[in-house]
Amino acid sequence: MYLITGCAGFIGFHMCKYLIKKKIKVLGIDNLNKYYSKKLKLDRLKILKKNKNFTFHNIDLRNKKKLLSLLSNFKKLNIIHFAAQPGVIYSYKNPNSYFENNILATKNLVSITKKLDISQFIFISSSSVYGDKKKYPIREVSKLNPINFYAKTKIKCEKIIHQNFKNSKHSIKILRPFTVYGPFGRPDMLILKMLTLIRKNKLINIYNYGNYFRDFTYIDDVVEIIFKLSLKKNIKIQTFNVCASKPIQINDILKMFKSILKKSFKIKYKPKRRGEMEITYGSNLKLLKLLKTKNFIKFNVGLKRTILWYKNYPNKSFLELYK
């Protein structure tokens, strides 16, 4: 059985779908916070609950007593810990939420996990822990240089993993995904935010004058990789970048949007915002060496799939950040 924390979130939802499709039993946990539309999270859950192999519990990881009471009933769990407070800019507005939902929540889960009979613990960190670099692609051994509070909390969580599991007999992995995108994505991220603003004929703010580079990785690739890594057992704690290693400039993405949608839209170019990385570009050589081979979905293909999903998705109001 797999325990998925943050099962109503973007990647957690797709991870559950992937496992269920393989007829694997999934125990999903989420506190359904209101960082973005709760209705979108409930919509994802509605899909998961249709399958008898999925069980959901509305639990806040900060509630250690309730969490222990639930997990004590299960043996040989494969734990994939997605649950976290996401977002770079929001971390400046509400830093306490990141401390509570990232650091404290992870401490609780790790503390309880040490008392349980588990098969594996996989922590989903973030590529933001690297910060800006002078040399690319970024390898897992690169020095961590966080430039926002969100990234700092992810590093703190990684340290919690190392401190608590350094002599563990369990298989422990830390994964650092790079700019994940796809259907049912987060409304605050570039692609879905653009689709919403274009549909409503609103101005799109593009920061750093469109000169950011992002290592976009399609959601289907991400969950497949995580599953395959969960089948690989290791004694020492292992860290992996999860990325296509094909960075794309935001200005080029704007051109793709115009080509696919066959329409123009209003753009306002702005300076770089604090806390945002100039480039995300990871090396996936360590990952590919372990998995032997992996063909990543090309960005233009993934973008077309995401746009098609958006066009057909009936609850577009759930994806709106701007009223």
C-alpha positions in Angstrom: 0.0 0.0 0.0 1.1 3.6 -0.7 0.5 6.5 1.6 0.2 9.8 -0.4 0.3 13.0 1.6 -1.2 16.0 -0.2 -3.3 13.6 -2.3 -5.7 16.4 -3.4 -2.8 18.6 -4.7 -1.6 18.7 -8.2 1.2 16.1 -8.3 -0.3 14.0 -5.4 -3.5 13.7 -7.3 -1.8 12.4 -10.4 0.4 10.1 -8.3 -2.8 8.5 -6.8 -4.4 8.2 -10.3 -1.2 6.4 -11.6 -1.1 4.0 -8.7 -4.8 3.2 -8.8 -4.5 2.5 -12.5 -2.0 -0.2 -11.6 -4.5 -1.6 -9.1 -2.4 -0.6 -6.1 -4.1 0.4 -2.9 -3.7 4.0 -2.0 -4.2 5.8 1.4 -4.6 9.5 0.7 -4.2 12.3 3.2 -4.9 16.0 2.7 -6.0 18.9 4.9 -7.6 20.7 1.9 -6.2 24.1 2.7 -7.4 27.2 0.9 -4.1 28.4 -0.7 -6.0 28.0 -4.0 -9.6 26.9 -4.8 -10.7 24.1 -2.4 -13.3 23.3 -5.1 -10.5 22.2 -7.4 -9.0 19.9 -4.8 -12.5 18.4 -4.1 -12.9 17.9 -7.9 -9.6 15.9 -8.0 -10.8 13.9 -5.0 -14.1 13.2 -6.6 -12.2 11.4 -9.4 -10.0 9.4 -7.0 -12.9 8.3 -4.8 -14.6 6.5 -7.7 -12.0 3.8 -7.3 -12.3 1.2 -4.5 -8.5 1.1 -4.1 -8.4 4.7 -2.9 -9.2 5.7 0.7 -9.2 9.3 1.8 -8.7 10.9 5.2 -9.0 14.6 5.8 -6.0 15.0 8.2 -3.7 17.9 8.9 -0.1 16.6 9.4 0.3 19.1 12.2 -2.1 16.9 14.2 0.4 14.3 15.4 -2.0 12.4 17.6 -4.6 11.9 14.8 -1.9 11.0 12.3 -0.4 8.4 14.5 -3.8 6.9 15.3 -4.5 6.4 11.6 -1.1 5.1 10.4 -0.6 2.7 13.3 -3.2 0.5 11.5 -1.0 -0.1 8.5 2.1 -2.1 7.8 4.7 -2.0 5.0 3.7 1.4 3.8 5.4 3.1 0.9 5.2 6.7 1.9 5.4 9.5 -0.7 5.3 12.9 1.1 4.0 15.6 -1.2 2.0 17.7 1.3 3.4 21.2 1.6 2.6 24.9 1.4 3.7 25.7 -2.2 4.4 29.1 -3.9 7.4 31.4 -3.9 5.7 34.9 -3.8 3.2 33.8 -1.1 6.0 32.8 1.2 6.8 36.5 1.7 3.2 37.2 2.6 2.6 34.3 5.0 5.9 32.8 6.1 4.3 31.1 9.1 2.2 28.9 6.8 5.4 27.5 5.3 6.9 26.8 8.8 3.7 25.1 9.9 2.8 23.1 6.8 6.3 22.3 5.6 8.7 22.0 8.5 6.4 21.1 11.4 4.3 18.8 9.3 7.4 16.9 8.0 8.8 16.7 11.5 5.6 15.0 12.7 5.4 12.6 9.8 9.0 11.6 10.1 8.7 11.1 13.9 5.7 8.8 13.4 7.3 7.0 10.5 10.3 6.0 12.6 7.9 4.1 14.9 6.1 2.3 12.0 6.9 -0.7 9.9 7.4 1.0 6.5 8.9 -0.1 3.2 10.0 3.3 1.9 9.9 7.0 2.6 10.1 9.4 -0.4 10.2 13.1 0.3 9.2 15.5 -2.5 11.5 18.5 -2.2 11.9 21.2 -4.9 14.4 22.4 -7.5 14.2 25.8 -5.8 16.6 24.6 -3.1 19.5 25.2 -5.6 18.8 28.9 -6.2 20.6 30.7 -9.1 23.8 29.1 -10.4 26.6 30.1 -12.8 27.0 26.6 -14.1 24.3 24.4 -15.6 22.8 21.8 -15.7 22.5 21.6 -11.9 23.6 18.2 -10.4 22.3 16.8 -7.1 25.7 17.5 -5.4 25.5 21.2 -6.3 25.7 23.6 -3.3 22.2 24.6 -2.1 21.6 28.4 -2.3 17.9 29.2 -1.6 16.7 32.7 -2.5 13.2 32.5 -1.0 11.6 31.3 2.2 9.8 28.4 0.5 13.1 26.9 -0.7 14.6 27.4 2.8 11.8 25.3 4.3 12.4 22.6 1.8 16.1 22.5 2.7 15.1 22.3 6.4 12.8 19.3 5.6 15.7 17.6 3.7 17.9 18.1 6.8 15.1 16.5 9.0 15.1 13.5 6.7 18.9 13.1 6.9 19.0 13.6 10.7 16.3 11.1 11.4 17.0 8.4 8.8 20.8 8.4 8.5 21.1 5.1 10.2 17.7 3.8 9.1 17.2 0.4 7.6 14.4 1.8 5.4 14.8 2.9 1.8 14.8 6.7 1.9 14.8 9.1 -1.1 14.7 12.9 -1.6 13.3 14.0 -5.0 13.7 17.5 -6.4 11.1 18.1 -9.3 11.6 20.9 -11.8 8.6 23.0 -12.9 6.0 20.4 -13.2 3.0 21.2 -15.5 0.0 19.4 -17.0 -3.8 18.9 -16.6 -5.4 19.7 -13.2 -2.3 21.9 -12.4 -2.0 24.6 -9.9 -3.9 27.8 -10.9 -1.1 30.0 -9.6 1.5 28.5 -12.0 2.3 30.0 -15.4 0.5 27.8 -17.9 -2.9 27.6 -16.2 -2.7 31.2 -15.1 -2.1 32.3 -18.7 -5.0 30.1 -20.0 -7.4 31.7 -17.5 -6.3 35.3 -18.3 -6.4 34.7 -22.0 -10.0 33.2 -21.8 -11.1 36.3 -19.8 -9.2 38.6 -22.1 -7.2 40.0 -19.2 -3.6 41.4 -19.2 -0.9 38.9 -18.6 2.1 40.1 -16.5 5.4 38.5 -17.7 8.2 39.0 -15.3 12.0 39.4 -16.0 10.8 40.5 -19.4 10.2 36.9 -20.4 13.9 36.0 -20.0 13.4 33.3 -17.3 14.3 29.8 -18.4 12.3 26.9 -16.9 13.0 23.1 -17.0 9.4 22.1 -17.6 8.6 18.5 -16.8 5.2 17.0 -17.8 3.2 15.5 -15.0 2.9 12.0 -16.5 6.7 11.8 -16.7 7.0 12.9 -13.0 4.6 10.3 -11.5 6.0 7.5 -13.6 9.5 8.4 -12.4 8.5 8.6 -8.8 6.8 5.2 -9.0 9.8 3.5 -10.7 12.1 5.0 -8.0 9.8 3.6 -5.3 10.5 0.1 -6.7 14.3 0.7 -6.3 15.4 0.0 -2.8 18.5 1.7 -1.4 20.4 1.6 2.0 21.8 5.1 2.0 19.6 8.1 1.5 19.6 9.0 -2.2 18.7 12.4 -3.8 17.5 12.7 -7.4 16.6 15.6 -9.7 13.3 14.9 -11.5 13.5 16.9 -14.7 13.4 16.7 -18.5 16.7 18.7 -18.6 15.4 20.8 -21.5 14.9 24.4 -20.3 12.7 26.7 -22.3 12.6 30.5 -22.3 9.3 32.0 -21.3 9.3 34.2 -24.4 9.4 31.0 -26.5 6.4 29.7 -24.5 4.5 32.8 -25.4 5.1 32.1 -29.1 3.9 28.6 -28.7 0.7 29.8 -27.0 0.0 32.1 -29.9 0.6 29.3 -32.4 -1.5 26.7 -30.7 -4.4 29.0 -29.7 -4.2 30.9 -33.0 -4.9 34.2 -31.2 -3.1 37.1 -29.7 -3.3 38.2 -26.1 -2.3 41.2 -24.0 1.1 41.1 -22.3 2.8 43.5 -19.9 6.5 42.9 -19.4 7.8 43.6 -15.9 11.2 43.3 -14.0 12.2 40.2 -12.1 10.4 39.6 -8.9 12.4 38.9 -5.7 12.8 35.2 -4.8 12.4 33.9 -8.4 15.2 32.0 -10.0 16.6 33.2 -13.3 17.0 29.6 -14.6 15.9 26.2 -13.6 17.9 23.6 -15.5 18.6 20.3 -13.8 20.8 17.4 -14.7 18.9 14.1 -14.9 21.9 11.9 -15.5 21.8 10.3 -12.1 18.1 9.5 -12.5 18.5 8.0 -16.0 21.5 5.9 -14.9 19.3 4.2 -12.2 16.2 3.9 -14.4 18.4 2.8 -17.4 16.3 4.9 -19.9 13.5 7.4 -20.1 12.0 9.3 -23.0 10.5 12.6 -21.8 7.3 14.1 -23.3 8.4 17.0 -25.4 7.2 20.4 -24.1 5.1 21.3 -27.1 3.3 18.0 -26.8 2.6 18.4 -23.1 1.5 22.0 -23.7 -1.0 20.9 -26.3 -2.4 18.2 -24.0 -2.7 20.7 -21.2 -4.5 23.3 -23.4 -6.9 20.6 -24.7 -7.7 19.5 -21.2 -8.3 23.1 -20.2 -10.7 23.6 -23.1 -12.7 20.6 -22.1 -12.6 21.1 -18.3 -16.2 22.1 -17.3 -15.2 23.8 -14.0 -13.0 26.6 -15.2 -14.1 28.9 -12.4 -12.1 26.6 -10.0 -9.0 27.6 -11.8 -9.4 31.3 -11.4 -7.1 33.3 -9.2 -8.5 36.6 -10.6 -12.1 37.5 -10.3 
